[in-house]
Amino acid sequence: MLISLMGVLLVLLGFIIGAASAPNAGPMGALVALGVWFVMWIVALASGDSILLGAAGAQKVEHADAPQLFNVVEEMKIAAGLPAMPDVYIIDDPAPNAFAVGRTPEKCAVAVTSGLIKRLGRDELQGVIAHEVGHIVNRDTRFMTQAAVMLGAIVMISDIFLRATYWGGGSRRRDDRDNQAAQIMMLIAIVMAILAPLAARLLWLACSRRREYLADATSARLTRYPQGLAAALEKISGSQAEGSGLAANRALAPLYIANPLRVSGLFSTHPPIEERIQILRTMSGGAGFAEYQAACERVHGKGVIGGDTLKQAEAVALRAPSAEDEPRVRADAGIARTREALGVLDRGAGLLTIACACGMTLKVRPDDPRTMIACPRCGRVHQIN
C-alpha cells in the first residue's frame, strides 16, 4: 500500500508538471515520470548492491578469512532455506551494526561492522545475522531498493522542474499573463514539486519501519531464541548512547539493523529500538510469528504481521541459550572473531603482518621505508620484505 501511494505520487507529480508546462501535456508528463523511474530502477538492479557496499566501505571476506562469522551466516542460511550462501562483508567501524543487500535470495550479501563482531556473543551475533537474512527472505532488500528508486525519481523530477522554473524566468507565463487558469496550474505545480519529495520520503521511511518489525520476527523464528537479538539490540543501543555512532550517510541508514542517524518520529528509518527490545523480551510460549504478534499487541496495542503470514505460520518452540554463549567461551570466541576481522581489514589496507616467535603480530604499512623492525615485546629483529 505504501509503495503504491509513492507510485501514485510519482505519476501525479509528472502529470501536474506536464499540464503546467504545456496545454494537454499532462499524460505525457506522467509517462516521462514513469520513464525516469524505470531507467533508475534498471540501474539499481544492475549495480545497486555493489554501489551500496562500496559506499559503506565493506570488504568481502571468504571462509578462510573469518570462519566463525561464516559459520553463523551459514547456519542462518540453512535455517532460512536460502538457495545460496550470502556473500559476507566486514566494515571497518567500531560501532556495532549490520545490513543486507540483494535483488534475490540467490544473489545477496550480509555486511557486519568490526565493532559488531567484537561486542556480541554467539547467540547475539546469530540474532543479528538472522535479522539480516530475514530481510533477504522477506524480499525487503529488493522492496526497499524499489522504494528508494521511486523516492529518487520524485526528488529528481521535482528538482529539475523547480530549477527550470527559476532559471527560465517563467517566459511562457509572461505570454499567458491573462490566462488565469494557466497561472493557477503553474502555482499548483510549484507547490507539488516542493511537497512531493517530503511526502515521498515520509512514505519511504514508513516502509522501512514496517519491514524492521517483520525482520525481527523472522530472526526470532530462525534462531528460536528472541533473547539473543534483544540482547544484541541493547548493546547496539548502548553503543549509540555512548556516542560511537556509525558514520553512515542517509542513503544507507534504512539498511542497518539499528538507525545510525539519531532521528526519531516520522523521520526515523526504524521503529524505536526500546520498543523492539521490549517486544522480543515479551515473547513467551514460542518463537513463531504468532507469538511475536501477541507480544507486539501487548507492547503497543496492535500487531504488525499480516493475516496471510499468520495463517501460514507454523509453531516454533523456544530454545535455551547455546553452550557456546557461556561467559568464558563467549569471550574467547569474541577474541577469535575480532582477530579474524582485523586480519581481513589489515589485508584490505595492504598491511604486511609479521608473526614473531614470542606470539606478537607486527603490522607494517606498505609505504614504511624501514627494512628491519624490532618486536616491542621480545626485541627480536625482523626483516621487512
TORKOL-4160 file (C-alpha; in steps of 0.2 Angstrom, whole numbers, padded with zeros to 4 digits, m for minus):
385
<pt num="1" X="0000" Y="0000" Z="0000"/>
<pt num="2" X="0014" Y="0012" Z="0005"/>
<pt num="3" X="0024" Y="0009" Z="m0011"/>
<pt num="4" X="0008" Y="0011" Z="m0021"/>
<pt num="5" X="0005" Y="0028" Z="m0014"/>
<pt num="6" X="0023" Y="0033" Z="m0019"/>
<pt num="7" X="0019" Y="0027" Z="m0037"/>
<pt num="8" X="0003" Y="0037" Z="m0037"/>
<pt num="9" X="0013" Y="0052" Z="m0031"/>
<pt num="10" X="0026" Y="0050" Z="m0044"/>
<pt num="11" X="0013" Y="0049" Z="m0058"/>
<pt num="12" X="0003" Y="0064" Z="m0051"/>
<pt num="13" X="0018" Y="0074" Z="m0050"/>
<pt num="14" X="0023" Y="0071" Z="m0068"/>
<pt num="15" X="0005" Y="0074" Z="m0074"/>
<pt num="16" X="0004" Y="0091" Z="m0065"/>
<pt num="17" X="0021" Y="0097" Z="m0071"/>
<pt num="18" X="0017" Y="0092" Z="m0088"/>
<pt num="19" X="0000" Y="0101" Z="m0088"/>
<pt num="20" X="0009" Y="0116" Z="m0081"/>
<pt num="21" X="0022" Y="0116" Z="m0095"/>
<pt num="22" X="0011" Y="0115" Z="m0110"/>
<pt num="23" X="m0008" Y="0113" Z="m0114"/>
<pt num="24" X="m0014" Y="0095" Z="m0114"/>
<pt num="25" X="0004" Y="0089" Z="m0109"/>
<pt num="26" X="m0002" Y="0080" Z="m0093"/>
<pt num="27" X="m0002" Y="0062" Z="m0099"/>
<pt num="28" X="0015" Y="0065" Z="m0107"/>
<pt num="29" X="0022" Y="0072" Z="m0091"/>
<pt num="30" X="0016" Y="0056" Z="m0082"/>
<pt num="31" X="0024" Y="0045" Z="m0095"/>
<pt num="32" X="0040" Y="0054" Z="m0093"/>
<pt num="33" X="0040" Y="0052" Z="m0074"/>
<pt num="34" X="0037" Y="0034" Z="m0076"/>
<pt num="35" X="0051" Y="0033" Z="m0089"/>
<pt num="36" X="0063" Y="0041" Z="m0077"/>
<pt num="37" X="0059" Y="0029" Z="m0063"/>
<pt num="38" X="0061" Y="0014" Z="m0075"/>
<pt num="39" X="0078" Y="0019" Z="m0080"/>
<pt num="40" X="0084" Y="0022" Z="m0062"/>
<pt num="41" X="0076" Y="0005" Z="m0057"/>
<pt num="42" X="0086" Y="m0004" Z="m0071"/>
<pt num="43" X="0102" Y="0004" Z="m0065"/>
<pt num="44" X="0098" Y="m0001" Z="m0047"/>
<pt num="45" X="0095" Y="m0019" Z="m0052"/>
<pt num="46" X="0111" Y="m0019" Z="m0062"/>
<pt num="47" X="0123" Y="m0012" Z="m0049"/>
<pt num="48" X="0114" Y="m0006" Z="m0034"/>
<pt num="49" X="0121" Y="m0019" Z="m0022"/>
<pt num="50" X="0139" Y="m0015" Z="m0026"/>
<pt num="51" X="0136" Y="0004" Z="m0025"/>
<pt num="52" X="0129" Y="0002" Z="m0008"/>
<pt num="53" X="0143" Y="m0010" Z="m0002"/>
<pt num="54" X="0156" Y="0002" Z="m0009"/>
<pt num="55" X="0148" Y="0017" Z="m0001"/>
<pt num="56" X="0149" Y="0008" Z="0016"/>
<pt num="57" X="0167" Y="0004" Z="0014"/>
<pt num="58" X="0163" Y="m0015" Z="0015"/>
<pt num="59" X="0177" Y="m0028" Z="0011"/>
<pt num="60" X="0172" Y="m0045" Z="0005"/>
<pt num="61" X="0179" Y="m0060" Z="0015"/>
<pt num="62" X="0180" Y="m0079" Z="0012"/>
<pt num="63" X="0178" Y="m0093" Z="0024"/>
<pt num="64" X="0196" Y="m0095" Z="0027"/>
<pt num="65" X="0197" Y="m0076" Z="0032"/>
<pt num="66" X="0183" Y="m0077" Z="0045"/>
<pt num="67" X="0177" Y="m0095" Z="0049"/>
<pt num="68" X="0167" Y="m0091" Z="0064"/>
<pt num="69" X="0157" Y="m0077" Z="0056"/>
<pt num="70" X="0155" Y="m0088" Z="0041"/>
<pt num="71" X="0148" Y="m0102" Z="0052"/>
<pt num="72" X="0135" Y="m0091" Z="0059"/>
<pt num="73" X="0129" Y="m0085" Z="0042"/>
<pt num="74" X="0129" Y="m0102" Z="0035"/>
<pt num="75" X="0118" Y="m0108" Z="0050"/>
<pt num="76" X="0105" Y="m0095" Z="0046"/>
<pt num="77" X="0106" Y="m0098" Z="0028"/>
<pt num="78" X="0101" Y="m0116" Z="0031"/>
<pt num="79" X="0088" Y="m0111" Z="0044"/>
<pt num="80" X="0080" Y="m0099" Z="0031"/>
<pt num="81" X="0081" Y="m0111" Z="0017"/>
<pt num="82" X="0091" Y="m0099" Z="0006"/>
<pt num="83" X="0096" Y="m0107" Z="m0011"/>
<pt num="84" X="0114" Y="m0099" Z="m0010"/>
<pt num="85" X="0126" Y="m0094" Z="0003"/>
<pt num="86" X="0126" Y="m0075" Z="0005"/>
<pt num="87" X="0142" Y="m0066" Z="0002"/>
<pt num="88" X="0150" Y="m0059" Z="0018"/>
<pt num="89" X="0157" Y="m0042" Z="0020"/>
<pt num="90" X="0166" Y="m0033" Z="0035"/>
<pt num="91" X="0165" Y="m0014" Z="0038"/>
<pt num="92" X="0179" Y="m0006" Z="0047"/>
<pt num="93" X="0169" Y="0003" Z="0060"/>
<pt num="94" X="0169" Y="0002" Z="0079"/>
<pt num="95" X="0150" Y="0005" Z="0080"/>
<pt num="96" X="0141" Y="m0012" Z="0080"/>
<pt num="97" X="0129" Y="m0013" Z="0066"/>
<pt num="98" X="0124" Y="m0024" Z="0051"/>
<pt num="99" X="0114" Y="m0023" Z="0035"/>
<pt num="100" X="0109" Y="m0034" Z="0020"/>
<pt num="101" X="0108" Y="m0031" Z="0001"/>
<pt num="102" X="0102" Y="m0042" Z="m0013"/>
<pt num="103" X="0090" Y="m0042" Z="m0028"/>
<pt num="104" X="0085" Y="m0061" Z="m0025"/>
<pt num="105" X="0089" Y="m0074" Z="m0012"/>
<pt num="106" X="0101" Y="m0082" Z="m0025"/>
<pt num="107" X="0112" Y="m0066" Z="m0026"/>
<pt num="108" X="0113" Y="m0057" Z="m0009"/>
<pt num="109" X="0126" Y="m0052" Z="0004"/>
<pt num="110" X="0127" Y="m0048" Z="0023"/>
<pt num="111" X="0139" Y="m0035" Z="0029"/>
<pt num="112" X="0144" Y="m0033" Z="0048"/>
<pt num="113" X="0155" Y="m0020" Z="0056"/>
<pt num="114" X="0171" Y="m0025" Z="0066"/>
<pt num="115" X="0163" Y="m0017" Z="0081"/>
<pt num="116" X="0148" Y="m0029" Z="0080"/>
<pt num="117" X="0160" Y="m0044" Z="0079"/>
<pt num="118" X="0170" Y="m0038" Z="0094"/>
<pt num="119" X="0155" Y="m0034" Z="0106"/>
<pt num="120" X="0142" Y="m0048" Z="0103"/>
<pt num="121" X="0142" Y="m0066" Z="0109"/>
<pt num="122" X="0137" Y="m0080" Z="0098"/>
<pt num="123" X="0118" Y="m0080" Z="0101"/>
<pt num="124" X="0118" Y="m0061" Z="0099"/>
<pt num="125" X="0128" Y="m0062" Z="0083"/>
<pt num="126" X="0116" Y="m0076" Z="0077"/>
<pt num="127" X="0101" Y="m0065" Z="0081"/>
<pt num="128" X="0108" Y="m0050" Z="0071"/>
<pt num="129" X="0113" Y="m0061" Z="0056"/>
<pt num="130" X="0096" Y="m0070" Z="0056"/>
<pt num="131" X="0088" Y="m0052" Z="0056"/>
<pt num="132" X="0098" Y="m0048" Z="0040"/>
<pt num="133" X="0094" Y="m0065" Z="0032"/>
<pt num="134" X="0076" Y="m0061" Z="0036"/>
<pt num="135" X="0077" Y="m0046" Z="0026"/>
<pt num="136" X="0083" Y="m0056" Z="0011"/>
<pt num="137" X="0070" Y="m0070" Z="0014"/>
<pt num="138" X="0056" Y="m0057" Z="0015"/>
<pt num="139" X="0062" Y="m0048" Z="m0001"/>
<pt num="140" X="0064" Y="m0032" Z="0009"/>
<pt num="141" X="0081" Y="m0029" Z="0001"/>
<pt num="142" X="0073" Y="m0028" Z="m0016"/>
<pt num="143" X="0057" Y="m0019" Z="m0009"/>
<pt num="144" X="0067" Y="m0005" Z="m0001"/>
<pt num="145" X="0078" Y="m0003" Z="m0016"/>
<pt num="146" X="0062" Y="m0001" Z="m0027"/>
<pt num="147" X="0055" Y="0012" Z="m0014"/>
<pt num="148" X="0072" Y="0021" Z="m0014"/>
<pt num="149" X="0072" Y="0022" Z="m0033"/>
<pt num="150" X="0055" Y="0029" Z="m0033"/>
<pt num="151" X="0059" Y="0042" Z="m0020"/>
<pt num="152" X="0074" Y="0047" Z="m0030"/>
<pt num="153" X="0064" Y="0049" Z="m0046"/>
<pt num="154" X="0052" Y="0060" Z="m0037"/>
<pt num="155" X="0066" Y="0071" Z="m0030"/>
<pt num="156" X="0075" Y="0072" Z="m0046"/>
<pt num="157" X="0059" Y="0077" Z="m0056"/>
<pt num="158" X="0054" Y="0090" Z="m0043"/>
<pt num="159" X="0072" Y="0097" Z="m0043"/>
<pt num="160" X="0073" Y="0098" Z="m0062"/>
<pt num="161" X="0056" Y="0107" Z="m0063"/>
<pt num="162" X="0060" Y="0120" Z="m0049"/>
<pt num="163" X="0077" Y="0124" Z="m0056"/>
<pt num="164" X="0070" Y="0126" Z="m0074"/>
<pt num="165" X="0056" Y="0137" Z="m0067"/>
<pt num="166" X="0068" Y="0148" Z="m0058"/>
<pt num="167" X="0081" Y="0150" Z="m0072"/>
<pt num="168" X="0068" Y="0150" Z="m0086"/>
<pt num="169" X="0060" Y="0165" Z="m0078"/>
<pt num="170" X="0043" Y="0159" Z="m0082"/>
<pt num="171" X="0044" Y="0165" Z="m0101"/>
<pt num="172" X="0029" Y="0155" Z="m0106"/>
<pt num="173" X="0019" Y="0163" Z="m0091"/>
<pt num="174" X="0023" Y="0180" Z="m0097"/>
<pt num="175" X="0015" Y="0176" Z="m0114"/>
<pt num="176" X="m0001" Y="0170" Z="m0104"/>
<pt num="177" X="m0002" Y="0183" Z="m0091"/>
<pt num="178" X="m0021" Y="0184" Z="m0094"/>
<pt num="179" X="m0023" Y="0166" Z="m0093"/>
<pt num="180" X="m0028" Y="0164" Z="m0075"/>
<pt num="181" X="m0030" Y="0145" Z="m0076"/>
<pt num="182" X="m0013" Y="0143" Z="m0083"/>
<pt num="183" X="m0006" Y="0153" Z="m0069"/>
<pt num="184" X="m0015" Y="0143" Z="m0056"/>
<pt num="185" X="m0009" Y="0127" Z="m0063"/>
<pt num="186" X="0009" Y="0133" Z="m0063"/>
<pt num="187" X="0007" Y="0138" Z="m0044"/>
<pt num="188" X="0000" Y="0121" Z="m0041"/>
<pt num="189" X="0014" Y="0113" Z="m0050"/>
<pt num="190" X="0027" Y="0123" Z="m0039"/>
<pt num="191" X="0018" Y="0118" Z="m0023"/>
<pt num="192" X="0018" Y="0100" Z="m0028"/>
<pt num="193" X="0036" Y="0100" Z="m0033"/>
<pt num="194" X="0040" Y="0106" Z="m0016"/>
<pt num="195" X="0029" Y="0095" Z="m0006"/>
<pt num="196" X="0030" Y="0079" Z="m0016"/>
<pt num="197" X="0048" Y="0074" Z="m0011"/>
<pt num="198" X="0044" Y="0077" Z="0008"/>
<pt num="199" X="0028" Y="0066" Z="0006"/>
<pt num="200" X="0038" Y="0053" Z="m0003"/>
<pt num="201" X="0051" Y="0052" Z="0010"/>
<pt num="202" X="0039" Y="0050" Z="0024"/>
<pt num="203" X="0031" Y="0035" Z="0014"/>
<pt num="204" X="0048" Y="0028" Z="0011"/>
<pt num="205" X="0053" Y="0029" Z="0030"/>
<pt num="206" X="0036" Y="0021" Z="0034"/>
<pt num="207" X="0041" Y="0007" Z="0023"/>
<pt num="208" X="0057" Y="0004" Z="0032"/>
<pt num="209" X="0050" Y="0005" Z="0049"/>
<pt num="210" X="0036" Y="m0008" Z="0045"/>
<pt num="211" X="0049" Y="m0020" Z="0037"/>
<pt num="212" X="0060" Y="m0020" Z="0053"/>
<pt num="213" X="0047" Y="m0027" Z="0064"/>
<pt num="214" X="0045" Y="m0042" Z="0051"/>
<pt num="215" X="0064" Y="m0045" Z="0051"/>
<pt num="216" X="0064" Y="m0045" Z="0070"/>
<pt num="217" X="0050" Y="m0058" Z="0070"/>
<pt num="218" X="0059" Y="m0068" Z="0057"/>
<pt num="219" X="0075" Y="m0068" Z="0067"/>
<pt num="220" X="0066" Y="m0075" Z="0082"/>
<pt num="221" X="0059" Y="m0089" Z="0071"/>
<pt num="222" X="0075" Y="m0093" Z="0063"/>
<pt num="223" X="0085" Y="m0094" Z="0079"/>
<pt num="224" X="0071" Y="m0099" Z="0091"/>
<pt num="225" X="0079" Y="m0088" Z="0104"/>
<pt num="226" X="0072" Y="m0070" Z="0103"/>
<pt num="227" X="0083" Y="m0065" Z="0118"/>
<pt num="228" X="0098" Y="m0066" Z="0108"/>
<pt num="229" X="0093" Y="m0052" Z="0096"/>
<pt num="230" X="0086" Y="m0042" Z="0111"/>
<pt num="231" X="0102" Y="m0043" Z="0119"/>
<pt num="232" X="0111" Y="m0038" Z="0103"/>
<pt num="233" X="0100" Y="m0023" Z="0101"/>
<pt num="234" X="0103" Y="m0017" Z="0119"/>
<pt num="235" X="0122" Y="m0017" Z="0116"/>
<pt num="236" X="0119" Y="m0008" Z="0099"/>
<pt num="237" X="0108" Y="0005" Z="0108"/>
<pt num="238" X="0121" Y="0007" Z="0122"/>
<pt num="239" X="0135" Y="0010" Z="0109"/>
<pt num="240" X="0125" Y="0023" Z="0101"/>
<pt num="241" X="0121" Y="0031" Z="0118"/>
<pt num="242" X="0140" Y="0032" Z="0121"/>
<pt num="243" X="0142" Y="0042" Z="0106"/>
<pt num="244" X="0150" Y="0029" Z="0094"/>
<pt num="245" X="0138" Y="0031" Z="0080"/>
<pt num="246" X="0141" Y="0024" Z="0063"/>
<pt num="247" X="0147" Y="0036" Z="0050"/>
<pt num="248" X="0133" Y="0031" Z="0038"/>
<pt num="249" X="0125" Y="0043" Z="0026"/>
<pt num="250" X="0107" Y="0045" Z="0024"/>
<pt num="251" X="0105" Y="0033" Z="0009"/>
<pt num="252" X="0112" Y="0019" Z="0019"/>
<pt num="253" X="0103" Y="0022" Z="0036"/>
<pt num="254" X="0087" Y="0012" Z="0032"/>
<pt num="255" X="0098" Y="m0003" Z="0028"/>
<pt num="256" X="0106" Y="m0005" Z="0045"/>
<pt num="257" X="0098" Y="m0016" Z="0059"/>
<pt num="258" X="0098" Y="0000" Z="0070"/>
<pt num="259" X="0097" Y="0018" Z="0064"/>
<pt num="260" X="0114" Y="0025" Z="0064"/>
<pt num="261" X="0107" Y="0043" Z="0062"/>
<pt num="262" X="0099" Y="0050" Z="0078"/>
<pt num="263" X="0082" Y="0054" Z="0071"/>
<pt num="264" X="0065" Y="0049" Z="0079"/>
<pt num="265" X="0047" Y="0050" Z="0075"/>
<pt num="266" X="0041" Y="0051" Z="0057"/>
<pt num="267" X="0058" Y="0055" Z="0050"/>
<pt num="268" X="0066" Y="0039" Z="0058"/>
<pt num="269" X="0071" Y="0025" Z="0047"/>
<pt num="270" X="0067" Y="0012" Z="0061"/>
<pt num="271" X="0055" Y="0009" Z="0075"/>
<pt num="272" X="0060" Y="0014" Z="0092"/>
<pt num="273" X="0074" Y="0002" Z="0097"/>
<pt num="274" X="0067" Y="0001" Z="0115"/>
<pt num="275" X="0050" Y="m0005" Z="0108"/>
<pt num="276" X="0059" Y="m0018" Z="0098"/>
<pt num="277" X="0068" Y="m0025" Z="0113"/>
<pt num="278" X="0053" Y="m0025" Z="0123"/>
<pt num="279" X="0043" Y="m0035" Z="0110"/>
<pt num="280" X="0057" Y="m0048" Z="0109"/>
<pt num="281" X="0058" Y="m0049" Z="0128"/>
<pt num="282" X="0040" Y="m0051" Z="0130"/>
<pt num="283" X="0039" Y="m0066" Z="0118"/>
<pt num="284" X="0034" Y="m0082" Z="0128"/>
<pt num="285" X="0027" Y="m0099" Z="0124"/>
<pt num="286" X="0036" Y="m0100" Z="0107"/>
<pt num="287" X="0047" Y="m0090" Z="0094"/>
<pt num="288" X="0035" Y="m0090" Z="0079"/>
<pt num="289" X="0026" Y="m0076" Z="0070"/>
<pt num="290" X="0010" Y="m0079" Z="0081"/>
<pt num="291" X="0020" Y="m0076" Z="0097"/>
<pt num="292" X="0028" Y="m0061" Z="0090"/>
<pt num="293" X="0011" Y="m0054" Z="0085"/>
<pt num="294" X="0005" Y="m0057" Z="0103"/>
<pt num="295" X="0020" Y="m0049" Z="0111"/>
<pt num="296" X="0018" Y="m0034" Z="0099"/>
<pt num="297" X="0000" Y="m0032" Z="0103"/>
<pt num="298" X="0004" Y="m0032" Z="0122"/>
<pt num="299" X="0018" Y="m0019" Z="0120"/>
<pt num="300" X="0009" Y="m0006" Z="0109"/>
<pt num="301" X="m0009" Y="m0012" Z="0106"/>
<pt num="302" X="m0008" Y="m0018" Z="0088"/>
<pt num="303" X="0000" Y="m0031" Z="0078"/>
<pt num="304" X="0012" Y="m0029" Z="0063"/>
<pt num="305" X="0012" Y="m0046" Z="0055"/>
<pt num="306" X="0000" Y="m0048" Z="0040"/>
<pt num="307" X="m0015" Y="m0060" Z="0042"/>
<pt num="308" X="m0009" Y="m0071" Z="0027"/>
<pt num="309" X="0008" Y="m0073" Z="0035"/>
<pt num="310" X="0000" Y="m0078" Z="0052"/>
<pt num="311" X="m0012" Y="m0091" Z="0043"/>
<pt num="312" X="0003" Y="m0100" Z="0036"/>
<pt num="313" X="0015" Y="m0098" Z="0051"/>
<pt num="314" X="0020" Y="m0114" Z="0060"/>
<pt num="315" X="0023" Y="m0116" Z="0078"/>
<pt num="316" X="0041" Y="m0113" Z="0083"/>
<pt num="317" X="0047" Y="m0119" Z="0101"/>
<pt num="318" X="0059" Y="m0108" Z="0111"/>
<pt num="319" X="0077" Y="m0115" Z="0114"/>
<pt num="320" X="0089" Y="m0112" Z="0128"/>
<pt num="321" X="0105" Y="m0101" Z="0126"/>
<pt num="322" X="0118" Y="m0110" Z="0117"/>
<pt num="323" X="0133" Y="m0118" Z="0127"/>
<pt num="324" X="0145" Y="m0108" Z="0116"/>
<pt num="325" X="0137" Y="m0092" Z="0124"/>
<pt num="326" X="0144" Y="m0096" Z="0142"/>
<pt num="327" X="0154" Y="m0080" Z="0148"/>
<pt num="328" X="0171" Y="m0088" Z="0146"/>
<pt num="329" X="0168" Y="m0097" Z="0130"/>
<pt num="330" X="0159" Y="m0081" Z="0123"/>
<pt num="331" X="0175" Y="m0070" Z="0127"/>
<pt num="332" X="0187" Y="m0082" Z="0119"/>
<pt num="333" X="0175" Y="m0084" Z="0103"/>
<pt num="334" X="0174" Y="m0065" Z="0103"/>
<pt num="335" X="0193" Y="m0063" Z="0103"/>
<pt num="336" X="0195" Y="m0075" Z="0089"/>
<pt num="337" X="0181" Y="m0067" Z="0078"/>
<pt num="338" X="0189" Y="m0050" Z="0082"/>
<pt num="339" X="0206" Y="m0056" Z="0076"/>
<pt num="340" X="0199" Y="m0063" Z="0061"/>
<pt num="341" X="0190" Y="m0047" Z="0056"/>
<pt num="342" X="0205" Y="m0036" Z="0060"/>
<pt num="343" X="0216" Y="m0048" Z="0049"/>
<pt num="344" X="0204" Y="m0046" Z="0035"/>
<pt num="345" X="0204" Y="m0027" Z="0037"/>
<pt num="346" X="0223" Y="m0026" Z="0038"/>
<pt num="347" X="0225" Y="m0036" Z="0022"/>
<pt num="348" X="0212" Y="m0025" Z="0013"/>
<pt num="349" X="0223" Y="m0010" Z="0019"/>
<pt num="350" X="0238" Y="m0018" Z="0012"/>
<pt num="351" X="0247" Y="m0020" Z="0029"/>
<pt num="352" X="0261" Y="m0033" Z="0030"/>
<pt num="353" X="0260" Y="m0044" Z="0045"/>
<pt num="354" X="0274" Y="m0052" Z="0053"/>
<pt num="355" X="0272" Y="m0066" Z="0066"/>
<pt num="356" X="0285" Y="m0065" Z="0080"/>
<pt num="357" X="0291" Y="m0081" Z="0089"/>
<pt num="358" X="0285" Y="m0073" Z="0106"/>
<pt num="359" X="0267" Y="m0073" Z="0100"/>
<pt num="360" X="0267" Y="m0054" Z="0095"/>
<pt num="361" X="0260" Y="m0050" Z="0077"/>
<pt num="362" X="0269" Y="m0035" Z="0070"/>
<pt num="363" X="0260" Y="m0024" Z="0057"/>
<pt num="364" X="0269" Y="m0013" Z="0044"/>
<pt num="365" X="0262" Y="m0001" Z="0032"/>
<pt num="366" X="0266" Y="m0004" Z="0014"/>
<pt num="367" X="0275" Y="0013" Z="0012"/>
<pt num="368" X="0286" Y="0010" Z="0028"/>
<pt num="369" X="0304" Y="0015" Z="0022"/>
<pt num="370" X="0312" Y="0003" Z="0035"/>
<pt num="371" X="0320" Y="m0013" Z="0030"/>
<pt num="372" X="0321" Y="m0020" Z="0048"/>
<pt num="373" X="0309" Y="m0019" Z="0063"/>
<pt num="374" X="0311" Y="m0024" Z="0081"/>
<pt num="375" X="0297" Y="m0033" Z="0091"/>
<pt num="376" X="0292" Y="m0022" Z="0105"/>
<pt num="377" X="0289" Y="m0037" Z="0117"/>
<pt num="378" X="0305" Y="m0048" Z="0115"/>
<pt num="379" X="0316" Y="m0036" Z="0105"/>
<pt num="380" X="0319" Y="m0049" Z="0091"/>
<pt num="381" X="0323" Y="m0040" Z="0074"/>
<pt num="382" X="0313" Y="m0045" Z="0058"/>
<pt num="383" X="0317" Y="m0041" Z="0040"/>
<pt num="384" X="0303" Y="m0032" Z="0031"/>
<pt num="385" X="0302" Y="m0040" Z="0013"/>
